[in-house]
Amino acid sequence: MASAFETDPRRDAMSRRRLLGMAGLGGLAMMSAPARAQSMVDLPLPGGPGARPIATDFPEKGAMIVQRTRPPLLETPWDVFDKGVFTPNDQFYVRWHWAVIPTEIDVGSFRLAVHGHVGQPLSLSLDDILHGLPRVELAAVNQCSGNSRGFFEPRVPGGQWANGAMGNAVWAGVRLRDVLDRAGVKPGAVQVRLRGLDEPVVEDAPRFIKSLDIDHARDGEVMIAYAMNGAQLPLVNGFPLRLVVPGWYATYWVKMVNDIEVLDQPDTNYWMKTAYTIPDTPHADIRPGQTGVPTVPINRMVPRSFVTNVATGGAVPAGKPAALRGIAFGGDCGVAAVDVSVDGGNWQPARLDADHGQYSFRAWTAETASLPPGGHTVAVRCTNSKGEAQPDRPNWNPAGFMRNVIETIDITAA
């Protein structure tokens, strides 16, 4: 099993030269105008319409499914996930909350402020971060809380994502703990609050701010990343720094982070107390219309798995076993098993490929029994290392969060 964290001094020096050699990044002007569709894709969303444009004119991005242009909500096309367990930077999904996003970063003048309940407030340059703190690497899935919201029935408001609001990368940066230790956290610290450079469009709207409990922030895994998949972060994915919170939903992965505040009392800002809350029930599940249910801030991810080489409506040869492959992740821990069934039959174990760490996608392969001509339903289920398996029925909540039902595809053997 691969170690979650890895260090490499040679790669460290190379990344420093690349990042600090950039005087700034232009781009994002296209966000203020509708993206130019190069083609269309039809997503099989039950509430429809599923037609979405594919655009290629966002900075540092290849072909992306456009959910919204301002602020940008860009979904990874599904065929990307069949090409490998690490999602290419130029097709890694994008999700912002506010549309006022810097279109250029001057790396020479950029500063990361650390303040609040600390012994020594800091103003760190990128040079301070790159040269003054140990570099670490971690493979981790970044998944939007509302990934797959478009499949909720009854339909709920919000971005109607299919399954592509997620991605997996090797993140490189520094431990948040090391930054906090340099400032000196005072006794009585409760949470760490993080803010980025994006700003609300309208006056008095709440800036996007997220907080982690102090022990979580200092667990040695939460990191401030300046690179992904061996290259610096794309601007729309949070350049020059973004928080990485392995095993937790992406709402905590603050982009363009420039402010860290240590709190001596719980954070009650809008984005913690009101937005991104889930029913405090098993699987965050309630009945449509149910009220009076206590809520908690969304937090840890749950296991998921997908077939990637065949989609619903696809065809396979009749009279032969069907070769299947896909990806799985355990949520906040590793993948223990992936199982496949056909037409509601017995579950058969899939073969797991290389383990890139407990927070990473893991590839799997399987072969069905010989399939007779006609339609068939293939189901795939992940069980994580805590023994948690995907449920056989979908959850529902009014925010459309945390979907992880057993995935099925309908195929034809012909």
DONUFI-640755 format. One record per residue (C-alpha): residue in one letter; x, y negated, z. Coordinates in pm, 1 decimal. Layout:
// DONUFI-640755
(site 'A' (X Y Z))
...
//
This chain:
// DONUFI-640755
(site 'M' (0.0 0.0 0.0))
(site 'A' (136.0 -339.5 -92.3))
(site 'S' (201.0 -594.4 181.2))
(site 'A' (-46.3 -881.0 190.8))
(site 'F' (231.4 -1137.9 219.6))
(site 'E' (550.9 -1133.4 16.1))
(site 'T' (837.3 -1380.2 -6.6))
(site 'D' (1088.7 -1421.3 -288.5))
(site 'P' (1350.4 -1698.3 -256.8))
(site 'R' (1425.2 -1694.7 -630.6))
(site 'R' (1061.1 -1741.1 -723.7))
(site 'D' (1034.1 -1998.6 -446.3))
(site 'A' (1301.9 -2218.1 -603.1))
(site 'M' (1148.4 -2174.7 -946.5))
(site 'S' (802.8 -2280.9 -825.1))
(site 'R' (947.4 -2584.2 -650.7))
(site 'R' (1117.2 -2701.6 -967.5))
(site 'R' (799.9 -2656.7 -1171.7))
(site 'L' (573.9 -2836.1 -929.2))
(site 'L' (803.7 -3119.9 -832.4))
(site 'G' (905.0 -3170.2 -1192.8))
(site 'M' (553.3 -3280.8 -1278.7))
(site 'A' (506.1 -3657.0 -1264.0))
(site 'G' (129.4 -3613.4 -1275.0))
(site 'L' (-149.8 -3442.4 -1457.2))
(site 'G' (-397.9 -3601.3 -1689.5))
(site 'G' (-734.5 -3462.6 -1786.3))
(site 'L' (-1089.0 -3418.4 -1661.0))
(site 'A' (-1212.8 -3706.4 -1877.9))
(site 'M' (-1433.2 -3448.9 -2048.0))
(site 'M' (-1627.2 -3398.6 -1726.3))
(site 'S' (-1806.1 -3727.7 -1772.3))
(site 'A' (-1960.1 -3611.4 -2099.9))
(site 'P' (-2136.7 -3290.9 -2198.2))
(site 'A' (-1898.5 -3009.6 -2283.3))
(site 'R' (-1884.0 -2920.9 -2650.0))
(site 'A' (-2019.4 -2569.2 -2689.0))
(site 'Q' (-1810.6 -2347.2 -2913.1))
(site 'S' (-2060.5 -2059.5 -2889.1))
(site 'M' (-2335.7 -1925.6 -2666.9))
(site 'V' (-2366.8 -1629.6 -2432.8))
(site 'D' (-2689.4 -1470.4 -2312.3))
(site 'L' (-2676.0 -1382.3 -1941.8))
(site 'P' (-2931.7 -1116.7 -1834.4))
(site 'L' (-3087.9 -1328.1 -1558.8))
(site 'P' (-3437.4 -1214.2 -1454.0))
(site 'G' (-3562.9 -1569.3 -1403.5))
(site 'G' (-3414.8 -1691.3 -1733.0))
(site 'P' (-3324.0 -1868.7 -1941.0))
(site 'G' (-2996.8 -1683.1 -1971.9))
(site 'A' (-2850.3 -1871.1 -2268.6))
(site 'R' (-2535.3 -2060.6 -2167.5))
(site 'P' (-2277.5 -2249.9 -2373.2))
(site 'I' (-1917.5 -2135.3 -2394.3))
(site 'A' (-1681.3 -2434.4 -2392.1))
(site 'T' (-1305.4 -2465.4 -2431.3))
(site 'D' (-1254.5 -2839.2 -2380.5))
(site 'F' (-1193.3 -2851.9 -2005.2))
(site 'P' (-830.2 -2928.0 -1913.1))
(site 'E' (-605.9 -2622.8 -1869.0))
(site 'K' (-903.4 -2394.7 -1935.3))
(site 'G' (-981.8 -2144.6 -2205.2))
(site 'A' (-1329.1 -2020.7 -2293.1))
(site 'M' (-1563.0 -2070.6 -1996.5))
(site 'I' (-1937.6 -2034.6 -1943.1))
(site 'V' (-2075.7 -2379.2 -1861.0))
(site 'Q' (-2328.1 -2393.9 -1578.9))
(site 'R' (-2286.8 -2767.8 -1531.8))
(site 'T' (-2044.9 -3033.8 -1658.5))
(site 'R' (-2059.7 -3295.9 -1382.2))
(site 'P' (-1942.3 -3183.5 -1136.6))
(site 'P' (-1795.7 -2889.6 -1328.8))
(site 'L' (-1942.1 -2546.2 -1263.2))
(site 'L' (-1761.9 -2307.6 -1496.4))
(site 'E' (-1816.6 -1932.2 -1487.9))
(site 'T' (-1563.1 -1668.6 -1594.4))
(site 'P' (-1683.4 -1469.5 -1898.6))
(site 'W' (-1746.5 -1109.7 -1793.8))
(site 'D' (-1506.8 -948.5 -2041.7))
(site 'V' (-1215.5 -1118.0 -1860.2))
(site 'F' (-1262.0 -885.7 -1562.0))
(site 'D' (-1195.6 -578.7 -1777.8))
(site 'K' (-848.1 -701.9 -1872.3))
(site 'G' (-685.3 -667.0 -1530.5))
(site 'V' (-733.0 -718.7 -1157.9))
(site 'F' (-581.1 -1068.5 -1161.9))
(site 'T' (-796.9 -1336.3 -1322.2))
(site 'P' (-602.2 -1563.3 -1562.8))
(site 'N' (-572.6 -1921.0 -1441.3))
(site 'D' (-719.8 -2058.5 -1763.0))
(site 'Q' (-1038.9 -1854.6 -1714.6))
(site 'F' (-1066.5 -1868.4 -1335.8))
(site 'Y' (-1409.4 -1997.9 -1236.3))
(site 'V' (-1457.5 -2358.5 -1118.7))
(site 'R' (-1702.5 -2498.4 -865.5))
(site 'W' (-1707.7 -2855.0 -725.8))
(site 'H' (-1969.5 -3022.4 -506.2))
(site 'W' (-1916.0 -3390.3 -591.5))
(site 'A' (-1845.7 -3536.3 -933.5))
(site 'V' (-1591.6 -3803.1 -828.6))
(site 'I' (-1275.5 -3600.1 -875.4))
(site 'P' (-929.7 -3746.0 -944.5))
(site 'T' (-830.5 -3711.8 -1307.7))
(site 'E' (-462.8 -3755.2 -1227.6))
(site 'I' (-238.0 -3673.3 -932.2))
(site 'D' (89.3 -3855.3 -869.2))
(site 'V' (293.4 -3585.7 -696.4))
(site 'G' (549.4 -3840.2 -584.1))
(site 'S' (305.3 -4042.3 -375.0))
(site 'F' (70.6 -3759.8 -269.7))
(site 'R' (55.1 -3702.0 106.4))
(site 'L' (-105.7 -3439.4 327.7))
(site 'A' (-216.0 -3596.5 657.4))
(site 'V' (-225.9 -3387.9 976.2))
(site 'H' (-384.4 -3561.8 1273.2))
(site 'G' (-638.0 -3539.3 1554.8))
(site 'H' (-577.9 -3325.0 1862.9))
(site 'V' (-204.4 -3283.9 1793.7))
(site 'G' (115.9 -3395.4 1957.6))
(site 'Q' (268.0 -3552.1 1647.1))
(site 'P' (57.5 -3675.0 1351.2))
(site 'L' (219.3 -3592.4 1018.0))
(site 'S' (222.6 -3732.1 666.0))
(site 'L' (374.3 -3458.6 451.1))
(site 'S' (489.0 -3504.5 92.9))
(site 'L' (481.8 -3218.0 -152.3))
(site 'D' (859.0 -3208.0 -120.4))
(site 'D' (821.7 -3162.9 256.8))
(site 'I' (582.2 -2873.3 202.0))
(site 'L' (782.2 -2703.4 -71.9))
(site 'H' (1125.2 -2742.1 87.8))
(site 'G' (1049.4 -2764.2 458.0))
(site 'L' (822.9 -2465.2 522.1))
(site 'P' (847.5 -2089.7 446.9))
(site 'R' (682.3 -1981.7 123.4))
(site 'V' (438.2 -1690.3 131.6))
(site 'E' (228.5 -1501.5 -121.1))
(site 'L' (-108.7 -1335.7 -84.9))
(site 'A' (-339.8 -1159.1 -330.1))
(site 'A' (-699.5 -1256.8 -256.6))
(site 'V' (-1042.6 -1281.6 -416.4))
(site 'N' (-1201.6 -1627.2 -428.7))
(site 'Q' (-1580.8 -1589.0 -462.1))
(site 'C' (-1851.5 -1854.2 -456.9))
(site 'S' (-2110.2 -1803.4 -183.0))
(site 'G' (-2377.1 -1815.2 -454.7))
(site 'N' (-2212.7 -1575.6 -697.5))
(site 'S' (-2492.1 -1374.2 -868.4))
(site 'R' (-2762.7 -1616.3 -746.1))
(site 'G' (-2927.0 -1593.4 -1088.2))
(site 'F' (-3033.8 -1235.7 -1004.9))
(site 'F' (-3231.0 -1329.8 -692.9))
(site 'E' (-3603.7 -1248.9 -712.5))
(site 'P' (-3801.4 -1456.9 -631.3))
(site 'R' (-3574.6 -1716.0 -786.8))
(site 'V' (-3404.7 -1970.5 -559.2))
(site 'P' (-3266.3 -2317.3 -642.8))
(site 'G' (-2899.1 -2382.9 -707.1))
(site 'G' (-2646.7 -2290.3 -973.9))
(site 'Q' (-2782.5 -1986.1 -1157.1))
(site 'W' (-2459.0 -1790.6 -1164.8))
(site 'A' (-2436.7 -1442.4 -1309.9))
(site 'N' (-2154.1 -1231.7 -1161.1))
(site 'G' (-1862.5 -1444.1 -1284.9))
(site 'A' (-1831.1 -1700.5 -1002.9))
(site 'M' (-1534.2 -1514.0 -862.1))
(site 'G' (-1170.4 -1450.2 -938.9))
(site 'N' (-862.0 -1280.6 -800.4))
(site 'A' (-513.2 -1430.5 -788.8))
(site 'V' (-176.9 -1408.9 -619.7))
(site 'W' (-166.9 -1733.5 -422.1))
(site 'A' (162.5 -1891.7 -321.4))
(site 'G' (206.7 -2161.5 -61.4))
(site 'V' (265.7 -2211.0 309.8))
(site 'R' (84.6 -2084.3 617.3))
(site 'L' (-160.5 -2329.0 768.2))
(site 'R' (-25.1 -2213.7 1102.8))
(site 'D' (322.5 -2340.0 1015.6))
(site 'V' (183.3 -2683.5 926.4))
(site 'L' (-16.6 -2698.6 1250.4))
(site 'D' (281.2 -2585.9 1456.5))
(site 'R' (491.0 -2866.0 1312.5))
(site 'A' (228.8 -3116.4 1433.1))
(site 'G' (194.7 -2942.5 1768.7))
(site 'V' (-161.3 -2839.9 1848.4))
(site 'K' (-265.5 -2961.6 2193.0))
(site 'P' (-440.5 -2739.1 2448.3))
(site 'G' (-816.3 -2761.9 2414.5))
(site 'A' (-817.6 -2757.9 2032.5))
(site 'V' (-1135.1 -2591.9 1902.9))
(site 'Q' (-1143.9 -2621.5 1522.7))
(site 'V' (-941.2 -2741.5 1225.8))
(site 'R' (-1127.2 -2961.3 973.7))
(site 'L' (-1009.4 -2996.9 613.7))
(site 'R' (-1097.8 -3252.2 348.0))
(site 'G' (-1001.5 -3297.1 -16.4))
(site 'L' (-979.0 -3582.5 -264.6))
(site 'D' (-1324.7 -3539.0 -418.4))
(site 'E' (-1582.2 -3800.3 -319.7))
(site 'P' (-1962.3 -3831.8 -330.1))
(site 'V' (-2126.8 -4005.9 -622.7))
(site 'V' (-2368.2 -4204.0 -407.1))
(site 'E' (-2294.0 -4419.4 -105.7))
(site 'D' (-2342.8 -4263.1 238.3))
(site 'A' (-2356.2 -3907.7 104.3))
(site 'P' (-2147.9 -3668.5 318.3))
(site 'R' (-1793.4 -3604.9 200.9))
(site 'F' (-1718.4 -3237.5 149.6))
(site 'I' (-1549.9 -3118.3 470.5))
(site 'K' (-1512.5 -2765.7 610.4))
(site 'S' (-1381.4 -2635.8 941.3))
(site 'L' (-1229.7 -2314.7 1075.1))
(site 'D' (-1203.9 -2205.9 1436.7))
(site 'I' (-855.4 -2274.6 1570.5))
(site 'D' (-761.4 -1907.7 1611.9))
(site 'H' (-871.5 -1834.1 1255.8))
(site 'A' (-678.2 -2132.7 1117.8))
(site 'R' (-367.2 -2009.1 1297.7))
(site 'D' (-399.6 -1636.9 1217.5))
(site 'G' (-103.0 -1644.3 978.2))
(site 'E' (-309.8 -1547.6 672.6))
(site 'V' (-493.9 -1874.4 603.3))
(site 'M' (-265.0 -2070.7 373.9))
(site 'I' (-223.1 -2396.0 184.7))
(site 'A' (-154.0 -2287.0 -172.4))
(site 'Y' (30.2 -2479.7 -441.1))
(site 'A' (45.9 -2199.5 -699.3))
(site 'M' (-164.0 -1914.3 -833.8))
(site 'N' (-53.6 -1621.3 -1047.4))
(site 'G' (300.3 -1758.5 -1075.3))
(site 'A' (201.9 -2104.6 -1199.9))
(site 'Q' (92.8 -2426.9 -1035.2))
(site 'L' (-276.9 -2468.8 -967.1))
(site 'P' (-483.8 -2603.1 -1257.1))
(site 'L' (-620.5 -2947.5 -1178.9))
(site 'V' (-982.4 -2827.1 -1174.4))
(site 'N' (-886.7 -2543.0 -938.5))
(site 'G' (-748.4 -2781.1 -677.8))
(site 'F' (-403.1 -2912.7 -778.7))
(site 'P' (-181.2 -2991.3 -600.6))
(site 'L' (-293.3 -2806.7 -282.7))
(site 'R' (-592.1 -2594.3 -189.7))
(site 'L' (-680.9 -2393.6 115.3))
(site 'V' (-687.7 -2013.5 81.8))
(site 'V' (-904.3 -1834.3 338.0))
(site 'P' (-868.9 -1463.7 254.0))
(site 'G' (-1181.3 -1255.9 300.5))
(site 'W' (-1410.4 -1560.3 340.1))
(site 'Y' (-1637.9 -1723.8 84.9))
(site 'A' (-1496.7 -2000.3 -132.6))
(site 'T' (-1683.1 -2283.1 38.6))
(site 'Y' (-1394.4 -2283.2 290.1))
(site 'W' (-1125.5 -2290.9 19.5))
(site 'V' (-1104.7 -2671.5 9.8))
(site 'K' (-955.7 -2803.3 -317.0))
(site 'M' (-715.4 -3097.5 -353.6))
(site 'V' (-679.3 -3082.6 24.8))
(site 'N' (-511.4 -3395.3 160.7))
(site 'D' (-640.3 -3422.6 518.3))
(site 'I' (-620.2 -3181.5 811.5))
(site 'E' (-776.0 -3283.1 1143.0))
(site 'V' (-753.1 -3078.4 1461.9))
(site 'L' (-1073.9 -3110.9 1665.4))
(site 'D' (-1132.0 -3072.3 2038.1))
(site 'Q' (-1503.2 -3006.3 1987.6))
(site 'P' (-1712.2 -2807.2 1735.4))
(site 'D' (-1762.6 -2967.1 1394.9))
(site 'T' (-2125.3 -3060.9 1330.4))
(site 'N' (-2084.5 -3230.6 991.1))
(site 'Y' (-2345.2 -3164.0 720.8))
(site 'W' (-2137.1 -2901.7 537.2))
(site 'M' (-2101.4 -2692.5 853.2))
(site 'K' (-2430.3 -2742.4 1038.9))
(site 'T' (-2681.1 -2770.0 752.7))
(site 'A' (-2533.3 -2662.0 418.7))
(site 'Y' (-2386.5 -2316.7 363.7))
(site 'T' (-2578.3 -2153.1 644.9))
(site 'I' (-2727.3 -1804.1 628.5))
(site 'P' (-2996.4 -1622.2 826.5))
(site 'D' (-2844.9 -1461.9 1135.9))
(site 'T' (-2982.1 -1123.4 1029.9))
(site 'P' (-2831.3 -804.6 884.0))
(site 'H' (-2712.3 -877.1 528.4))
(site 'A' (-2836.3 -1238.0 566.7))
(site 'D' (-3170.6 -1097.8 455.8))
(site 'I' (-3519.6 -1239.6 519.7))
(site 'R' (-3858.6 -1222.1 348.2))
(site 'P' (-3943.6 -1495.5 99.4))
(site 'G' (-4137.5 -1759.8 288.8))
(site 'Q' (-4021.5 -1639.0 630.6))
(site 'T' (-3948.0 -1926.3 870.9))
(site 'G' (-3808.7 -1976.6 1218.1))
(site 'V' (-3504.8 -1755.9 1157.7))
(site 'P' (-3184.3 -1867.8 1334.7))
(site 'T' (-2893.3 -1945.9 1103.2))
(site 'V' (-2513.7 -1945.0 1123.5))
(site 'P' (-2246.7 -2082.6 887.5))
(site 'I' (-2165.1 -1841.4 606.0))
(site 'N' (-1835.4 -1667.0 670.0))
(site 'R' (-1693.8 -1328.0 575.7))
(site 'M' (-1743.9 -1168.2 235.0))
(site 'V' (-1903.2 -826.3 189.9))
(site 'P' (-1805.4 -535.1 -37.4))
(site 'R' (-1884.7 -537.4 -408.5))
(site 'S' (-1805.8 -326.8 -716.2))
(site 'F' (-1876.1 -353.7 -1086.9))
(site 'V' (-1845.8 -162.3 -1413.2))
(site 'T' (-1641.5 -378.6 -1651.4))
(site 'N' (-1589.3 -176.5 -1970.8))
(site 'V' (-1960.0 -122.6 -2050.2))
(site 'A' (-2242.0 -370.7 -1999.8))
(site 'T' (-2616.5 -324.3 -1974.1))
(site 'G' (-2743.9 -244.2 -2322.7))
(site 'G' (-2413.2 -86.5 -2422.1))
(site 'A' (-2376.7 245.2 -2601.5))
(site 'V' (-2158.5 549.8 -2534.2))
(site 'P' (-2120.3 870.8 -2735.8))
(site 'A' (-2386.9 1136.1 -2667.4))
(site 'G' (-2285.1 1487.1 -2573.7))
(site 'K' (-1965.1 1367.7 -2408.9))
(site 'P' (-1860.6 1236.9 -2068.4))
(site 'A' (-1857.4 858.2 -2054.6))
(site 'A' (-1532.5 695.4 -1945.2))
(site 'L' (-1599.9 411.0 -1701.4))
(site 'R' (-1375.7 158.2 -1535.9))
(site 'G' (-1425.2 -144.5 -1319.6))
(site 'I' (-1323.2 -348.9 -1019.7))
(site 'A' (-1413.3 -346.0 -651.4))
(site 'F' (-1328.5 -543.4 -340.6))
(site 'G' (-1400.5 -478.6 24.2))
(site 'G' (-1496.3 -833.1 122.3))
(site 'D' (-1293.6 -916.9 432.3))
(site 'C' (-1097.3 -589.9 427.3))
(site 'G' (-969.8 -324.6 187.3))
(site 'V' (-1146.2 -81.2 -44.6))
(site 'A' (-1180.2 268.0 102.0))
(site 'A' (-1382.6 431.2 -176.4))
(site 'V' (-1573.6 365.6 -496.2))
(site 'D' (-1846.7 608.4 -602.2))
(site 'V' (-2044.3 638.3 -925.1))
(site 'S' (-2378.8 803.5 -999.3))
(site 'V' (-2586.2 849.4 -1314.4))
(site 'D' (-2965.8 847.3 -1326.7))
(site 'G' (-2999.4 856.8 -949.1))
(site 'G' (-2791.6 1171.8 -918.5))
(site 'N' (-2523.1 1261.8 -670.4))
(site 'W' (-2248.1 1012.4 -599.8))
(site 'Q' (-1910.0 1112.3 -743.6))
(site 'P' (-1582.7 955.7 -625.6))
(site 'A' (-1397.4 728.6 -866.9))
(site 'R' (-1018.3 712.6 -887.1))
(site 'L' (-866.4 405.2 -726.7))
(site 'D' (-575.9 232.8 -897.6))
(site 'A' (-292.0 36.3 -735.4))
(site 'D' (-357.9 -139.4 -404.5))
(site 'H' (-252.4 -505.4 -421.3))
(site 'G' (-355.8 -581.5 -63.8))
(site 'Q' (-674.8 -570.7 137.8))
(site 'Y' (-816.3 -895.8 -1.1))
(site 'S' (-756.9 -820.9 -370.4))
(site 'F' (-966.4 -670.8 -646.7))
(site 'R' (-890.4 -302.8 -690.7))
(site 'A' (-934.2 -129.6 -1025.8))
(site 'W' (-1112.1 203.7 -1047.2))
(site 'T' (-1184.2 462.2 -1318.4))
(site 'A' (-1438.2 744.0 -1344.8))
(site 'E' (-1581.0 991.9 -1592.0))
(site 'T' (-1943.6 1097.4 -1596.5))
(site 'A' (-2076.9 1440.4 -1682.0))
(site 'S' (-2167.2 1496.5 -2047.5))
(site 'L' (-2455.2 1262.5 -2130.5))
(site 'P' (-2751.3 1379.3 -2342.4))
(site 'P' (-2892.6 1139.1 -2601.5))
(site 'G' (-3110.5 862.8 -2462.5))
(site 'G' (-3105.1 602.7 -2189.8))
(site 'H' (-2911.3 635.2 -1865.2))
(site 'T' (-2859.8 421.7 -1556.2))
(site 'V' (-2510.7 405.3 -1407.5))
(site 'A' (-2466.2 287.4 -1048.2))
(site 'V' (-2143.0 194.7 -871.5))
(site 'R' (-2093.1 153.6 -496.2))
(site 'C' (-1798.0 28.5 -291.2))
(site 'T' (-1730.7 130.2 68.7))
(site 'N' (-1475.3 -84.2 249.1))
(site 'S' (-1215.9 15.2 507.7))
(site 'K' (-1458.3 -76.9 789.8))
(site 'G' (-1705.0 179.7 659.6))
(site 'E' (-1944.4 -81.9 520.4))
(site 'A' (-2107.0 22.0 191.6))
(site 'Q' (-2307.2 -181.1 -56.5))
(site 'P' (-2679.9 -156.2 19.8))
(site 'D' (-2924.7 5.9 -220.3))
(site 'R' (-3161.2 -290.8 -223.2))
(site 'P' (-3082.6 -659.5 -273.0))
(site 'N' (-3096.3 -909.7 10.2))
(site 'W' (-3289.3 -1235.6 -18.6))
(site 'N' (-3243.1 -1574.9 143.2))
(site 'P' (-3346.3 -1923.8 25.7))
(site 'A' (-2989.0 -2030.0 -54.8))
(site 'G' (-2914.9 -1729.8 -277.2))
(site 'F' (-2604.3 -1629.9 -80.7))
(site 'M' (-2412.3 -1304.9 -27.8))
(site 'R' (-2566.2 -1077.9 -291.2))
(site 'N' (-2390.0 -741.1 -287.4))
(site 'V' (-2650.5 -480.6 -379.7))
(site 'I' (-2529.8 -164.7 -555.9))
(site 'E' (-2477.6 -268.7 -917.9))
(site 'T' (-2642.3 -76.0 -1200.6))
(site 'I' (-2615.4 -88.2 -1578.5))
(site 'D' (-2849.3 66.4 -1834.5))
(site 'I' (-2669.1 231.0 -2124.2))
(site 'T' (-2765.9 446.7 -2423.3))
(site 'A' (-2593.7 768.8 -2523.8))
(site 'A' (-2617.3 801.7 -2900.4))
//
